[in-house]
Amino acid sequence: MTPPPDVYNLIKTKRAVRRFSQQPISDDIARTILNAGRLSGSAKNTQPWHFVAIRQHDTLQALSQCGAYASHLAGAAMAVALVTEDPFERLTVPFDLGRATQNMMLTAWSHGIGSVMATIYQSAKAAAIIKAPASYALPWCVSFGYPAEPRSGPPRRGGRRPADDVIHWESW
């Protein structure tokens, strides 16, 4: 049996992937990704989420029109819509959804599947597209798919600020 990937290495190598190959994601891996989100911790164990896995091209295309930077959804093998009753009812809901999202993204990366988040600015329209109950909102989606091209080097631009710029010990 192959040992599980080193979590820190996954975090270190994870990159946003916006262009995907046509290779589908197997049902088993899709379930593993979704369960990684489901198993995430949440404030007071509220679990303020529902996850809608979407593979239908027409639905992905429609969702890609619901956010200014959501076009990558149209080319994804799968997207996960994060649905919640009120994303801003409690301060912890966005944080909890972020925790679940990061779990799903790192689990996908451990299987060689890239991902990137999309902010959904037209939440009610997106919720209607996936037939969510009217009282629910869809603030974010995540695109998943095998990268269109391999990426072995550092990101073209951006990167992370040096540790000494952001990590402080005991005080600022």
C-alpha positions as CSV (number, residue, x, y, z in Angstrom):
1,M,0.0,0.0,0.0
2,T,1.3,3.4,-0.9
3,P,1.6,5.8,2.1
4,P,-0.6,8.8,2.0
5,P,0.9,12.0,0.6
6,D,2.5,14.4,2.9
7,V,-0.1,17.0,3.7
8,Y,2.5,19.8,4.0
9,N,3.9,18.9,0.5
10,L,0.3,19.0,-0.9
11,I,-0.1,22.5,0.6
12,K,3.3,23.6,-0.7
13,T,2.6,22.4,-4.2
14,K,-1.1,23.3,-4.6
15,R,-1.7,25.8,-7.4
16,A,-4.9,27.3,-8.7
17,V,-5.9,25.5,-11.9
18,R,-8.3,27.2,-14.3
19,R,-7.8,25.2,-17.5
20,F,-8.8,21.5,-17.4
21,S,-8.3,18.5,-19.7
22,Q,-11.4,16.6,-20.8
23,Q,-10.5,13.6,-18.5
24,P,-13.5,12.8,-16.3
25,I,-13.2,12.4,-12.5
26,S,-14.2,8.9,-11.4
27,D,-17.2,8.5,-9.1
28,D,-15.0,7.1,-6.4
29,I,-12.6,10.1,-6.4
30,A,-15.6,12.5,-6.7
31,R,-17.1,10.9,-3.5
32,T,-13.7,11.1,-1.8
33,I,-13.5,14.9,-2.6
34,L,-17.0,15.5,-1.4
35,N,-16.6,13.5,1.8
36,A,-13.4,15.5,2.6
37,G,-15.6,18.6,2.7
38,R,-18.3,16.9,4.7
39,L,-15.8,15.8,7.3
40,S,-14.4,19.3,7.8
41,G,-14.7,20.9,11.2
42,S,-17.1,23.8,11.7
43,A,-17.8,26.2,14.5
44,K,-20.0,24.5,17.2
45,N,-20.3,21.6,14.7
46,T,-23.0,23.5,12.8
47,Q,-22.0,22.1,9.5
48,P,-23.6,25.0,7.6
49,W,-23.2,23.4,4.2
50,H,-24.7,21.4,1.4
51,F,-22.5,20.4,-1.5
52,V,-24.0,20.0,-5.0
53,A,-21.7,18.1,-7.4
54,I,-22.2,19.2,-10.9
55,R,-20.9,17.4,-14.0
56,Q,-23.4,18.4,-16.7
57,H,-21.8,20.7,-19.2
58,D,-24.9,22.9,-19.7
59,T,-25.2,23.5,-15.9
60,L,-21.5,24.3,-15.6
61,Q,-21.8,26.7,-18.5
62,A,-24.8,28.4,-16.9
63,L,-23.0,28.7,-13.5
64,S,-20.0,30.2,-15.2
65,Q,-22.1,33.2,-16.1
66,C,-23.0,33.9,-12.5
67,G,-19.7,35.5,-11.4
68,A,-17.2,37.9,-13.0
69,Y,-14.4,35.4,-12.6
70,A,-16.3,32.2,-12.8
71,S,-15.6,31.3,-16.5
72,H,-13.4,28.3,-15.5
73,L,-16.5,26.5,-14.3
74,A,-17.5,25.9,-18.0
75,G,-14.5,23.8,-18.6
76,A,-14.4,21.8,-15.4
77,A,-14.9,18.1,-15.2
78,M,-16.9,18.7,-12.0
79,A,-17.9,21.7,-9.9
80,V,-19.1,21.7,-6.3
81,A,-21.6,24.4,-5.4
82,L,-21.4,25.3,-1.7
83,V,-25.0,26.0,-0.6
84,T,-25.9,27.4,2.8
85,E,-29.0,29.1,4.3
86,D,-27.4,32.4,5.0
87,P,-23.7,32.8,4.3
88,F,-23.4,35.9,6.4
89,E,-25.9,35.1,9.2
90,R,-22.9,34.2,11.5
91,L,-19.4,35.3,11.1
92,T,-18.2,31.7,11.2
93,V,-20.2,30.5,8.1
94,P,-17.7,31.8,5.4
95,F,-14.8,30.5,7.5
96,D,-16.5,27.1,7.8
97,L,-17.2,27.0,4.1
98,G,-13.6,27.9,3.4
99,R,-12.4,25.0,5.7
100,A,-14.6,22.5,3.8
101,T,-13.4,24.0,0.5
102,Q,-9.8,23.7,1.4
103,N,-10.3,20.0,2.5
104,M,-11.9,19.2,-0.9
105,M,-9.2,21.1,-2.9
106,L,-6.3,19.4,-1.1
107,T,-7.9,16.0,-1.4
108,A,-8.4,16.6,-5.1
109,W,-4.8,17.7,-5.5
110,S,-3.7,14.5,-3.8
111,H,-5.3,12.7,-6.7
112,G,-3.7,14.9,-9.3
113,I,-6.9,17.0,-9.8
114,G,-6.6,20.8,-9.9
115,S,-9.2,23.2,-8.6
116,V,-10.0,26.9,-8.1
117,M,-12.8,28.7,-6.3
118,A,-15.3,31.0,-8.0
119,T,-17.2,33.7,-6.2
120,I,-20.8,33.6,-7.3
121,Y,-22.1,37.2,-7.5
122,Q,-25.5,36.2,-8.8
123,S,-26.3,33.8,-5.9
124,A,-30.1,33.6,-6.4
125,K,-29.7,32.9,-10.1
126,A,-27.1,30.2,-9.4
127,A,-29.2,28.7,-6.7
128,A,-32.1,28.5,-9.2
129,I,-29.9,26.8,-11.8
130,I,-29.1,24.0,-9.4
131,K,-32.7,24.0,-8.1
132,A,-31.7,24.8,-4.5
133,P,-34.5,25.7,-2.1
134,A,-35.4,29.4,-2.3
135,S,-34.2,30.1,1.3
136,Y,-30.6,29.0,0.4
137,A,-27.8,30.9,-1.1
138,L,-24.9,29.8,-3.3
139,P,-22.0,32.1,-2.6
140,W,-19.2,30.0,-4.0
141,C,-18.4,27.2,-6.4
142,V,-15.2,25.2,-6.9
143,S,-14.1,23.9,-10.3
144,F,-12.3,20.5,-10.4
145,G,-10.5,18.7,-13.2
146,Y,-7.2,17.3,-14.3
147,P,-4.9,20.1,-15.4
148,A,-4.9,20.9,-19.1
149,E,-1.1,21.1,-19.0
150,P,1.3,19.9,-16.4
151,R,2.9,22.5,-14.1
152,S,6.1,21.6,-12.5
153,G,7.6,25.0,-11.8
154,P,6.7,27.9,-9.6
155,P,3.7,30.1,-10.5
156,R,4.2,32.6,-13.3
157,R,3.5,35.5,-11.0
158,G,2.4,36.0,-7.4
159,G,3.8,33.4,-5.2
160,R,3.8,33.8,-1.5
161,R,5.1,36.5,0.7
162,P,8.3,35.6,2.6
163,A,7.7,33.9,6.0
164,D,9.5,36.7,7.8
165,D,7.0,39.2,6.4
166,V,3.9,37.5,7.7
167,I,4.9,35.3,10.7
168,H,5.4,37.0,14.1
169,W,6.4,35.3,17.3
170,E,4.8,36.5,20.6
171,S,4.1,40.0,19.4
172,W,4.1,42.0,16.2
